[in-house]
Amino acid sequence: MARTVQIKIGIIGGSGLDDPDILEGRTEKYVDTPFGKPSDALIVGKIANVECVLLARHGRQHTIMPTNVNYQANIWALKEEGCTHVLVTTACGSLREEIQPGDIIIIDQFIDRTTKRAQTFHDGGPSSPPGVCHIPMAEPFCTRSREVLLEIARALGVKCHPRGTMLTIEGPRFSSRAESLMFRQWGADVINMTTVPEVVLAKEAGLCYASIAMATDYDCWKEHEEAVCVDNVLKTMKENANKASSILLMAIPQICQMDWEQTIKDARAMAQCAVMLPKH
């Protein structure tokens, strides 16, 4: 079947999940965008003959805190590079008894508690695109990409939750216990510091975005459980990073075999329709 859409997958690796070794024939590419430089070089290569672009969200040395990640530049760079999809990994805390450390969650909703981050490309800057973008956010994540990730996780026998609401806090601090308990009451399932505005900007860019969230701890709501600390998070990440990598390695060739023409067309049309251009 002739394809008019060339599939290219952007991968944004979170803490401990940005290993360039998953790419074959890789080259580094430093780029600039109208919003400044991305977090690090784009690592361009292939997974099972599918073109991919890997980007370390916090920089390869993990030097950029969540607030200071240049989300606009990261998503813009991946779009400019020709990516149609963005698959990301993120460490998160669990706000639910049944989501245990080491579990994977294919999140489908978010609650935004960030306060300092640019959430649009149409920000009125000298080099930003014209107009104001009111992007719909009822379904923030790409349903079809999520389904593939879920199917692969199940095939691999990984304990995986098919949906979940991610609450994104500003950070870099972890939550107080009162906040953690409140977020549970709000109906959030997991908590991190990076899903927003990444998913929002990907939607605005007309990209198919999905996230593999990995629970590393129980935040601090759970009594008789050690409160979240960096050491434990990193330990769980190390033990489980291979789960996320395995899912990506199998999901990417499968995505490439599917017909995405209509999905991509719809995503781009939604992004275009959301822009109110200035009156002349």
C-alpha positions as CSV (number, residue, x, y, z in Angstrom):
1,M,0.0,0.0,0.0
2,A,1.4,3.4,-1.0
3,R,1.9,5.7,1.9
4,T,1.7,9.5,1.6
5,V,2.6,10.1,5.2
6,Q,6.2,9.3,6.1
7,I,6.2,8.0,9.8
8,K,8.9,9.4,12.0
9,I,8.9,8.9,15.7
10,G,10.2,11.4,18.3
11,I,11.1,9.9,21.6
12,I,11.5,12.2,24.7
13,G,13.3,10.3,27.4
14,G,12.6,11.2,31.0
15,S,14.8,10.6,34.1
16,G,16.8,7.4,33.5
17,L,15.0,6.6,30.2
18,D,17.0,8.5,27.6
19,D,19.5,5.8,26.5
20,P,20.7,6.5,23.0
21,D,21.8,2.8,22.6
22,I,18.2,1.9,21.5
23,L,18.9,3.7,18.2
24,E,20.9,2.2,15.3
25,G,23.2,4.3,13.1
26,R,22.8,7.3,15.3
27,T,24.1,10.8,14.7
28,E,23.9,13.9,16.9
29,K,22.3,17.0,15.6
30,Y,22.3,20.3,17.5
31,V,19.5,22.6,16.4
32,D,18.0,26.0,17.2
33,T,14.4,27.0,17.2
34,P,12.4,30.3,17.3
35,F,12.0,29.5,21.0
36,G,15.7,28.8,21.7
37,K,17.6,25.6,22.0
38,P,16.1,22.2,22.9
39,S,17.3,20.4,26.1
40,D,20.1,18.6,24.2
41,A,21.2,17.4,20.8
42,L,18.7,15.5,18.8
43,I,19.9,11.9,18.4
44,V,18.8,10.8,14.9
45,G,18.8,7.1,14.1
46,K,16.5,4.1,13.5
47,I,14.7,1.5,15.5
48,A,13.8,-1.6,13.4
49,N,14.3,0.5,10.2
50,V,11.9,3.2,11.4
51,E,13.3,6.7,11.5
52,C,13.4,8.0,15.1
53,V,14.7,11.1,16.9
54,L,15.6,10.8,20.6
55,L,15.8,13.8,22.9
56,A,16.7,13.8,26.6
57,R,14.1,15.9,28.3
58,H,16.4,17.1,31.2
59,G,19.6,17.1,29.1
60,R,21.8,14.0,28.9
61,Q,23.5,14.9,32.1
62,H,20.1,15.6,33.8
63,T,21.0,19.2,34.5
64,I,17.7,20.9,33.6
65,M,15.0,21.0,36.3
66,P,11.4,20.5,35.2
67,T,10.4,24.2,35.3
68,N,13.4,25.1,33.1
69,V,12.9,22.5,30.4
70,N,12.4,24.4,27.1
71,Y,9.2,22.4,26.2
72,Q,8.5,24.8,23.3
73,A,11.9,24.3,21.7
74,N,11.8,20.5,22.3
75,I,8.4,20.0,20.6
76,W,9.2,22.5,17.8
77,A,12.5,20.8,17.1
78,L,10.9,17.4,16.8
79,K,8.2,18.7,14.5
80,E,10.8,20.5,12.3
81,E,12.7,17.3,12.1
82,G,9.6,15.7,10.5
83,C,8.3,13.7,13.4
84,T,4.6,12.6,13.1
85,H,4.5,10.9,16.6
86,V,6.1,11.7,19.9
87,L,6.3,8.8,22.4
88,V,7.6,9.8,25.8
89,T,8.6,8.3,29.1
90,T,8.1,9.8,32.5
91,A,8.7,8.8,36.1
92,C,5.8,9.5,38.4
93,G,4.5,9.0,41.9
94,S,1.4,6.8,42.5
95,L,-1.7,8.3,44.2
96,R,-3.5,4.9,44.1
97,E,-3.0,1.8,46.2
98,E,-3.4,-0.4,43.1
99,I,-0.7,1.4,41.1
100,Q,2.4,0.0,42.6
101,P,6.0,1.1,42.2
102,G,7.3,-0.5,39.0
103,D,3.9,-0.4,37.3
104,I,3.4,1.2,33.9
105,I,0.5,3.6,33.3
106,I,-0.6,4.6,29.8
107,I,-2.1,8.0,30.9
108,D,-5.1,9.5,29.1
109,Q,-5.8,12.7,31.1
110,F,-4.0,15.3,33.1
111,I,-4.6,18.0,35.7
112,D,-2.3,21.0,35.5
113,R,-0.8,22.5,38.7
114,T,2.1,24.2,37.0
115,T,2.4,28.0,37.2
116,K,5.5,29.1,35.3
117,R,5.5,27.5,31.9
118,A,4.7,28.6,28.4
119,Q,1.9,26.4,27.1
120,T,1.6,27.7,23.5
121,F,3.7,28.5,20.5
122,H,1.4,31.4,19.7
123,D,2.8,33.6,22.5
124,G,3.0,36.9,20.6
125,G,6.8,36.7,20.5
126,P,8.7,38.2,17.5
127,S,9.4,34.8,15.9
128,S,6.3,32.8,17.1
129,P,3.5,31.9,14.7
130,P,0.7,34.6,14.4
131,G,-2.6,34.5,16.1
132,V,-3.9,33.0,19.4
133,C,-4.3,29.2,19.7
134,H,-7.2,27.9,21.8
135,I,-6.3,24.2,21.4
136,P,-9.0,21.7,22.5
137,M,-7.8,19.4,25.3
138,A,-10.7,17.0,25.9
139,E,-8.5,14.2,24.6
140,P,-4.9,15.3,25.3
141,F,-3.2,12.0,24.2
142,C,-3.3,10.1,20.9
143,T,-5.8,7.3,21.4
144,R,-4.3,5.0,18.7
145,S,-0.7,5.5,19.9
146,R,-1.9,4.7,23.4
147,E,-3.6,1.5,22.2
148,V,-0.4,0.3,20.6
149,L,1.6,0.9,23.7
150,L,-0.9,-0.9,25.8
151,E,-1.1,-3.9,23.5
152,I,2.7,-4.2,23.5
153,A,2.9,-3.9,27.3
154,R,0.4,-6.6,27.7
155,A,2.1,-8.8,25.2
156,L,5.4,-8.4,27.2
157,G,3.6,-9.3,30.4
158,V,4.3,-5.9,32.0
159,K,1.9,-4.8,34.7
160,C,0.2,-2.0,32.9
161,H,-2.8,0.3,33.8
162,P,-4.8,1.2,30.6
163,R,-5.5,4.7,31.6
164,G,-4.8,7.2,34.3
165,T,-5.0,10.9,35.2
166,M,-1.6,12.5,35.6
167,L,-1.3,15.5,37.9
168,T,1.6,17.7,36.9
169,I,3.1,19.9,39.6
170,E,5.6,22.7,39.1
171,G,8.3,21.1,41.2
172,P,11.2,20.7,41.7
173,R,10.0,19.9,45.2
174,F,7.8,16.9,45.9
175,S,4.3,17.4,47.4
176,S,3.4,18.1,51.0
177,R,1.2,15.3,52.5
178,A,-1.8,17.7,52.5
179,E,-1.3,18.3,48.8
180,S,-0.9,14.6,48.1
181,L,-4.1,13.7,49.9
182,M,-6.0,16.6,48.1
183,F,-4.8,15.4,44.6
184,R,-6.2,11.9,45.5
185,Q,-9.5,13.5,46.2
186,W,-9.4,15.3,42.9
187,G,-9.3,12.0,41.2
188,A,-5.7,12.1,40.0
189,D,-4.0,8.7,39.7
190,V,-0.3,9.6,39.3
191,I,1.8,12.7,39.8
192,N,4.9,14.1,37.9
193,M,6.5,17.4,36.9
194,T,6.7,17.2,33.1
195,T,3.5,16.1,31.3
196,V,2.3,19.7,31.1
197,P,3.0,21.6,28.9
198,E,4.7,18.9,26.8
199,V,1.4,17.2,25.8
200,V,-0.3,20.5,25.2
201,L,2.4,21.8,22.9
202,A,2.4,18.4,21.0
203,K,-1.3,18.8,20.4
204,E,-0.8,22.3,19.2
205,A,1.9,21.0,16.8
206,G,-0.5,18.4,15.4
207,L,1.6,15.5,16.6
208,C,0.4,12.1,17.9
209,Y,1.6,12.1,21.5
210,A,1.5,9.3,24.0
211,S,3.3,8.7,27.3
212,I,4.6,5.7,29.1
213,A,4.4,6.7,32.8
214,M,6.3,4.6,35.3
215,A,5.4,4.6,39.0
216,T,8.5,4.8,41.2
217,D,6.9,5.5,44.6
218,Y,3.7,6.3,46.5
219,D,4.4,10.1,46.7
220,C,3.8,10.8,50.4
221,W,0.0,10.2,51.0
222,K,0.4,6.6,52.1
223,E,0.9,6.0,55.8
224,H,3.4,3.4,56.9
225,E,5.2,3.8,53.5
226,E,8.5,5.6,53.2
227,A,7.9,9.1,51.8
228,V,9.3,9.7,48.3
229,C,13.0,10.4,48.1
230,V,15.4,10.7,45.2
231,D,17.4,7.5,46.1
232,N,14.4,5.3,46.0
233,V,13.0,6.9,42.8
234,L,16.4,6.3,41.0
235,K,16.6,2.7,42.3
236,T,13.1,1.8,41.0
237,M,13.8,3.7,37.7
238,K,17.0,1.6,37.1
239,E,15.1,-1.7,37.8
240,N,12.3,-0.7,35.5
241,A,13.9,1.4,32.7
242,N,14.1,-1.8,30.6
243,K,10.3,-2.2,30.6
244,A,9.8,1.2,29.0
245,S,12.6,0.5,26.5
246,S,11.2,-2.9,25.6
247,I,7.7,-1.4,25.0
248,L,9.2,1.3,22.7
249,L,11.3,-1.1,20.7
250,M,8.3,-3.3,19.9
251,A,5.7,-0.5,19.6
252,I,7.7,1.6,17.0
253,P,7.7,-1.0,14.2
254,Q,4.1,-1.7,14.9
255,I,3.1,1.9,14.6
256,C,5.0,2.2,11.3
257,Q,2.9,-0.7,9.8
258,M,-0.4,1.1,10.5
259,D,-2.1,3.6,8.3
260,W,-1.9,7.0,10.1
261,E,-3.0,9.3,7.2
262,Q,-6.4,10.2,8.6
263,T,-5.2,10.4,12.2
264,I,-2.4,12.8,11.3
265,K,-4.7,14.8,9.0
266,D,-7.2,15.2,11.8
267,A,-4.6,16.2,14.4
268,R,-3.2,18.8,12.1
269,A,-6.6,20.1,11.1
270,M,-7.5,20.5,14.8
271,A,-4.3,22.4,15.5
272,Q,-5.0,24.7,12.5
273,C,-8.7,25.3,13.4
274,A,-7.7,26.3,16.9
275,V,-5.8,29.4,15.8
276,M,-7.6,32.7,15.8
277,L,-5.6,35.0,13.4
278,P,-5.4,38.7,13.9
279,K,-8.0,40.8,12.1
280,H,-6.7,43.0,9.2
